[in-house]
Amino acid sequence: MDKISAFGKNFSTSFTPFAARTQQYVKEQLGQAEDKTQLPPDYIELEKRVDALKKVHNNLLQVTAQYSNEAYDYPTNIRESFNDLGKTVSEKVHLLSSATSPAEAQAALTAPPSAKPQPKTFSHAVARASLNASHTLTEVHAGAAEDPLATALEKFAIASEKVGEARLAQDAQIQSRFLAGWSTTLNTNIQFATRARKAVENSRLNLDATKASAKGPAFSLPGQVGRKDGAEDDLSEEARAKIEQAEDEFVGQTEEAVGVMKNVLDTPEPLRNLADLIAAQLEYHKKAYEILSELAPVVDQLQVEQEVRRHQSSDF
């Protein structure tokens, strides 16, 4: 029986502050609260800035989360088989160069993967399509000389695969340095600030509920009138002590929340993560530029040589 009694007291102790806060909250929502403790303007400004920072993180993460999806730029209108996604373009080019018959050449294009299927990115898809196109031209080319378009397509395929690999490297950097960082800020730092703000609101409700209880007004529903007797000057020492304790708790929670919010707003981590995102994109585009810059003059030369041969053949 003593244990049951002790449990009842503990439950009452923990439940009463919650009930008082809930009652105070309902009264405020119904417009029945006489006085509501106001938060400092600087504190409200910090809340607005934290809310804006949270919104920014949510919005940008919603978009940049695509960097975790390998196939974010993979064409939806193409259908590639398991064999199409077998070996890399470079491996297939090597196998094609050593093929001694059309059957071996076809087997090189449809070779099963040695490890995992090849990536589904736009650049990889272009690479595979270009290599297949090159092989198609080579199969029907009856002349002794190589088909210049087939040669150019093969080289373009190899370059496109390299661009695709550079894109995957970019994505990996963005995932580890930007997405991870911003997710941590959102789910840890900003979440800490949210909990601190909740503690402030609870302590504020508790303070106002304590004041209302000390003054003696009763809770009433809309249309009813509560008691308003009990002036502040008539408060007992016990009531004054409870109010002072609630005020101290409110001030302490507010100061702590201010510190947490300032820490969230002042940290350079989000900006550092954004710089890492830009650096990863810059590196990718730089590599893509270098790869294509090396390829362009080769294809240009093939085009010039074909023009020369065409003019020479037309002279006869």
LUMRONU-132586 format. One record per residue (C-alpha): x, z, y. Coordinates in Angstrom, 1 decimal. Layout:
BEGIN
LUMTOR       xx       zz       yy
LUMTOR        X        Z        Y
...
END
This chain:
BEGIN
LUMTOR       xx       zz       yy
LUMTOR      0.0      0.0      0.0
LUMTOR      2.9      0.8      2.4
LUMTOR      4.4     -2.7      1.7
LUMTOR      1.1     -4.3      2.5
LUMTOR      0.8     -2.3      5.7
LUMTOR      4.4     -3.2      6.7
LUMTOR      3.7     -6.9      6.0
LUMTOR      0.7     -6.7      8.2
LUMTOR      2.7     -5.2     11.0
LUMTOR      5.4     -7.8     10.7
LUMTOR      2.9    -10.6     10.6
LUMTOR      1.1     -9.3     13.6
LUMTOR      4.4     -8.9     15.5
LUMTOR      5.3    -12.5     14.8
LUMTOR      1.8    -14.0     15.3
LUMTOR      0.8    -12.2     18.5
LUMTOR      3.4    -14.0     20.8
LUMTOR      2.3    -17.4     19.3
LUMTOR     -1.3    -16.5     19.7
LUMTOR     -0.8    -15.4     23.3
LUMTOR      1.1    -18.6     24.1
LUMTOR     -1.6    -20.7     22.5
LUMTOR     -4.3    -19.0     24.4
LUMTOR     -2.4    -19.4     27.7
LUMTOR     -1.8    -23.1     26.9
LUMTOR     -5.6    -23.6     26.2
LUMTOR     -6.5    -21.8     29.4
LUMTOR     -4.2    -24.0     31.4
LUMTOR     -5.6    -27.1     29.8
LUMTOR     -9.1    -26.0     30.7
LUMTOR     -8.1    -25.1     34.3
LUMTOR     -8.8    -21.4     33.8
LUMTOR     -5.2    -20.1     34.4
LUMTOR     -5.0    -18.4     37.8
LUMTOR     -1.2    -18.7     38.1
LUMTOR      1.3    -21.0     36.4
LUMTOR      5.0    -20.3     36.7
LUMTOR      6.6    -23.4     38.2
LUMTOR      9.9    -24.7     37.0
LUMTOR     12.6    -25.3     39.5
LUMTOR     12.7    -28.9     41.0
LUMTOR     16.3    -29.3     39.8
LUMTOR     15.2    -28.5     36.3
LUMTOR     12.3    -31.0     36.4
LUMTOR     14.7    -33.6     37.6
LUMTOR     17.0    -33.0     34.7
LUMTOR     14.1    -33.3     32.3
LUMTOR     13.2    -36.7     33.8
LUMTOR     16.8    -37.9     33.4
LUMTOR     17.0    -36.8     29.8
LUMTOR     13.7    -38.5     29.1
LUMTOR     15.0    -41.7     30.6
LUMTOR     18.2    -41.4     28.5
LUMTOR     16.2    -40.9     25.4
LUMTOR     14.0    -44.0     26.2
LUMTOR     17.2    -46.1     26.8
LUMTOR     18.6    -45.0     23.4
LUMTOR     15.4    -45.7     21.6
LUMTOR     14.9    -49.1     23.2
LUMTOR     18.5    -50.4     22.7
LUMTOR     18.8    -49.0     19.2
LUMTOR     15.6    -50.8     18.2
LUMTOR     17.2    -54.1     19.1
LUMTOR     20.8    -53.6     18.1
LUMTOR     19.8    -52.2     14.7
LUMTOR     19.7    -55.8     13.7
LUMTOR     23.5    -55.7     13.4
LUMTOR     22.9    -53.7     10.2
LUMTOR     20.9    -56.6      8.8
LUMTOR     23.4    -59.2      7.5
LUMTOR     20.8    -62.0      7.6
LUMTOR     19.6    -61.5     11.1
LUMTOR     20.5    -65.1     12.1
LUMTOR     20.0    -66.6      8.7
LUMTOR     17.6    -69.6      8.9
LUMTOR     14.2    -68.8      7.3
LUMTOR     13.5    -72.5      6.6
LUMTOR     16.2    -73.0      4.0
LUMTOR     16.3    -72.2      0.4
LUMTOR     19.6    -71.5     -1.3
LUMTOR     19.9    -70.9     -5.0
LUMTOR     22.0    -68.3     -6.8
LUMTOR     24.6    -71.0     -7.5
LUMTOR     24.6    -72.1     -3.9
LUMTOR     25.6    -68.6     -2.9
LUMTOR     28.4    -68.5     -5.6
LUMTOR     32.0    -68.9     -4.5
LUMTOR     33.2    -69.1     -1.0
LUMTOR     33.5    -72.4      0.8
LUMTOR     37.3    -72.1      0.6
LUMTOR     37.2    -71.5     -3.1
LUMTOR     34.9    -74.5     -3.6
LUMTOR     37.1    -76.7     -1.5
LUMTOR     40.1    -75.7     -3.7
LUMTOR     38.0    -76.4     -6.9
LUMTOR     36.9    -79.8     -5.5
LUMTOR     40.4    -80.8     -4.7
LUMTOR     41.5    -80.2     -8.3
LUMTOR     38.4    -81.9     -9.9
LUMTOR     39.1    -85.0    -11.9
LUMTOR     35.6    -86.1    -12.5
LUMTOR     32.2    -86.1    -10.8
LUMTOR     31.0    -83.5    -13.3
LUMTOR     33.9    -81.1    -12.4
LUMTOR     33.2    -81.7     -8.7
LUMTOR     29.5    -80.8     -9.2
LUMTOR     30.5    -77.7    -11.3
LUMTOR     32.8    -76.6     -8.4
LUMTOR     29.9    -76.6     -6.0
LUMTOR     27.6    -74.6     -8.3
LUMTOR     30.2    -72.2     -9.7
LUMTOR     28.8    -68.7    -10.3
LUMTOR     30.0    -65.9     -8.0
LUMTOR     33.2    -64.2     -9.0
LUMTOR     32.1    -61.0     -7.3
LUMTOR     29.0    -60.7     -5.2
LUMTOR     26.9    -63.5     -3.7
LUMTOR     28.1    -65.0     -0.5
LUMTOR     26.8    -63.7      2.8
LUMTOR     23.5    -65.0      4.2
LUMTOR     24.5    -65.6      7.8
LUMTOR     23.8    -68.7      9.9
LUMTOR     27.5    -69.7     10.0
LUMTOR     27.9    -69.3      6.3
LUMTOR     24.7    -71.4      5.7
LUMTOR     26.1    -74.1      8.0
LUMTOR     29.4    -73.9      6.0
LUMTOR     27.7    -74.4      2.7
LUMTOR     25.5    -77.2      4.0
LUMTOR     28.5    -79.0      5.5
LUMTOR     30.5    -78.8      2.3
LUMTOR     27.6    -80.1      0.3
LUMTOR     27.1    -82.9      2.8
LUMTOR     30.8    -83.7      2.5
LUMTOR     30.6    -83.9     -1.3
LUMTOR     27.6    -86.1     -1.1
LUMTOR     29.5    -88.6      1.0
LUMTOR     32.5    -88.4     -1.2
LUMTOR     30.5    -89.1     -4.3
LUMTOR     29.2    -92.4     -3.1
LUMTOR     32.3    -93.5     -1.2
LUMTOR     33.7    -96.5     -3.1
LUMTOR     36.7    -97.2     -0.9
LUMTOR     40.2    -96.0     -1.6
LUMTOR     40.5    -94.3      1.8
LUMTOR     38.8    -91.0      2.5
LUMTOR     35.5    -91.0      4.3
LUMTOR     36.4    -89.6      7.8
LUMTOR     32.9    -88.0      8.2
LUMTOR     33.3    -86.3      4.7
LUMTOR     36.7    -85.1      5.7
LUMTOR     35.4    -83.7      9.1
LUMTOR     32.5    -82.0      7.4
LUMTOR     34.7    -80.3      4.9
LUMTOR     37.0    -79.0      7.7
LUMTOR     33.9    -77.9      9.7
LUMTOR     32.6    -76.1      6.6
LUMTOR     35.9    -74.1      6.3
LUMTOR     35.8    -73.3     10.1
LUMTOR     32.1    -72.3     10.0
LUMTOR     32.8    -69.9      7.1
LUMTOR     35.7    -68.3      9.2
LUMTOR     33.3    -67.9     12.1
LUMTOR     30.8    -66.2      9.8
LUMTOR     33.4    -63.8      8.5
LUMTOR     34.3    -63.0     12.1
LUMTOR     30.6    -62.3     12.8
LUMTOR     30.5    -59.9      9.8
LUMTOR     33.6    -58.1     11.1
LUMTOR     31.9    -57.8     14.5
LUMTOR     28.8    -56.3     12.9
LUMTOR     30.8    -53.8     10.9
LUMTOR     32.5    -52.6     14.1
LUMTOR     29.2    -52.3     16.0
LUMTOR     27.7    -50.4     13.2
LUMTOR     30.5    -47.8     13.0
LUMTOR     31.3    -47.5     16.7
LUMTOR     28.1    -48.2     18.6
LUMTOR     25.1    -47.7     16.3
LUMTOR     26.5    -44.5     14.7
LUMTOR     27.4    -43.1     18.1
LUMTOR     24.1    -43.8     19.9
LUMTOR     22.2    -42.5     16.8
LUMTOR     24.2    -39.3     17.0
LUMTOR     23.5    -38.9     20.7
LUMTOR     19.8    -39.5     20.1
LUMTOR     19.3    -37.4     17.0
LUMTOR     21.7    -34.6     17.8
LUMTOR     22.5    -34.2     21.5
LUMTOR     19.2    -35.3     22.9
LUMTOR     17.4    -33.4     20.1
LUMTOR     19.2    -30.2     21.1
LUMTOR     18.0    -30.7     24.7
LUMTOR     14.4    -31.3     23.4
LUMTOR     14.6    -28.0     21.5
LUMTOR     16.0    -26.2     24.5
LUMTOR     13.2    -27.5     26.7
LUMTOR     10.6    -26.4     24.1
LUMTOR     12.1    -22.9     24.2
LUMTOR     11.7    -22.9     28.0
LUMTOR      8.1    -24.0     27.7
LUMTOR      7.4    -21.3     25.1
LUMTOR      9.0    -18.6     27.3
LUMTOR      7.1    -19.8     30.3
LUMTOR      3.8    -19.6     28.4
LUMTOR      4.7    -16.2     27.1
LUMTOR      5.6    -15.0     30.7
LUMTOR      2.3    -16.2     32.1
LUMTOR      0.3    -14.9     29.1
LUMTOR      2.1    -11.5     29.6
LUMTOR      1.2    -11.5     33.3
LUMTOR     -2.4    -12.4     32.6
LUMTOR     -2.7     -9.8     29.9
LUMTOR     -1.3     -7.1     32.2
LUMTOR     -3.7     -8.0     35.0
LUMTOR     -6.6     -7.8     32.6
LUMTOR     -8.4    -11.2     32.7
LUMTOR    -10.2    -12.1     29.6
LUMTOR    -10.2    -15.5     28.1
LUMTOR    -13.4    -17.5     28.5
LUMTOR    -14.7    -20.9     27.7
LUMTOR    -15.8    -23.4     30.3
LUMTOR    -18.8    -22.2     32.2
LUMTOR    -17.9    -18.5     31.5
LUMTOR    -16.3    -16.1     34.0
LUMTOR    -13.4    -13.9     32.9
LUMTOR    -12.5    -10.6     34.3
LUMTOR    -10.3    -10.7     37.5
LUMTOR    -10.0     -7.1     38.1
LUMTOR     -6.5     -5.6     37.9
LUMTOR     -4.3     -6.2     40.9
LUMTOR     -0.5     -6.5     40.5
LUMTOR      0.0     -3.2     42.4
LUMTOR     -2.0     -1.4     39.8
LUMTOR      0.2     -2.4     36.9
LUMTOR      1.5      0.3     34.6
LUMTOR      5.2      0.9     34.1
LUMTOR      4.8     -0.5     30.6
LUMTOR      3.1     -3.6     31.8
LUMTOR      5.8     -4.1     34.5
LUMTOR      8.5     -3.7     31.8
LUMTOR      6.9     -6.3     29.6
LUMTOR      6.6     -8.8     32.5
LUMTOR     10.3     -8.2     33.5
LUMTOR     11.3     -8.7     29.9
LUMTOR      9.4    -12.0     29.7
LUMTOR     10.9    -13.1     33.1
LUMTOR     14.4    -12.4     31.8
LUMTOR     13.6    -14.4     28.7
LUMTOR     12.3    -17.3     30.8
LUMTOR     15.3    -17.3     33.1
LUMTOR     17.7    -17.1     30.2
LUMTOR     16.0    -20.0     28.3
LUMTOR     15.9    -22.0     31.5
LUMTOR     19.6    -21.5     32.3
LUMTOR     20.5    -22.4     28.7
LUMTOR     18.4    -25.6     28.8
LUMTOR     19.9    -26.6     32.1
LUMTOR     23.4    -26.3     30.5
LUMTOR     22.3    -28.3     27.4
LUMTOR     20.7    -31.1     29.5
LUMTOR     23.7    -31.4     31.8
LUMTOR     26.0    -31.7     28.8
LUMTOR     23.8    -34.5     27.4
LUMTOR     23.8    -36.3     30.7
LUMTOR     27.4    -35.8     31.5
LUMTOR     29.0    -36.8     28.2
LUMTOR     30.8    -40.2     28.4
LUMTOR     30.2    -40.9     24.7
LUMTOR     27.3    -43.4     25.2
LUMTOR     29.3    -45.4     27.7
LUMTOR     32.3    -45.3     25.4
LUMTOR     30.1    -46.6     22.5
LUMTOR     28.8    -49.4     24.8
LUMTOR     32.3    -50.4     25.6
LUMTOR     33.0    -50.6     21.8
LUMTOR     30.0    -52.8     21.4
LUMTOR     31.2    -55.2     24.1
LUMTOR     34.7    -55.2     22.6
LUMTOR     33.4    -56.1     19.2
LUMTOR     31.4    -59.0     20.6
LUMTOR     34.3    -60.1     22.7
LUMTOR     36.6    -60.1     19.7
LUMTOR     34.1    -62.1     17.7
LUMTOR     33.6    -64.8     20.4
LUMTOR     37.3    -65.0     20.9
LUMTOR     37.9    -65.6     17.2
LUMTOR     35.1    -68.1     17.1
LUMTOR     36.6    -69.9     20.1
LUMTOR     40.0    -70.0     18.5
LUMTOR     38.7    -71.3     15.2
LUMTOR     36.6    -74.1     16.8
LUMTOR     39.4    -74.9     19.3
LUMTOR     41.7    -75.6     16.4
LUMTOR     39.1    -77.7     14.6
LUMTOR     37.9    -79.8     17.6
LUMTOR     41.0    -81.9     18.1
LUMTOR     41.2    -82.6     14.4
LUMTOR     37.7    -84.0     14.3
LUMTOR     38.3    -85.8     17.6
LUMTOR     41.3    -87.5     16.0
LUMTOR     39.3    -88.5     12.9
LUMTOR     36.7    -90.0     15.2
LUMTOR     39.4    -92.0     17.1
LUMTOR     41.0    -93.2     13.9
LUMTOR     37.6    -94.4     12.7
LUMTOR     37.0    -96.3     16.0
LUMTOR     40.3    -98.0     15.6
LUMTOR     39.6    -99.0     12.1
LUMTOR     36.2   -100.3     13.1
LUMTOR     37.7   -102.4     15.8
LUMTOR     40.4   -103.7     13.5
LUMTOR     37.9   -104.7     10.9
LUMTOR     35.7   -106.5     13.4
LUMTOR     38.7   -108.7     14.5
LUMTOR     38.8   -110.4     11.1
END
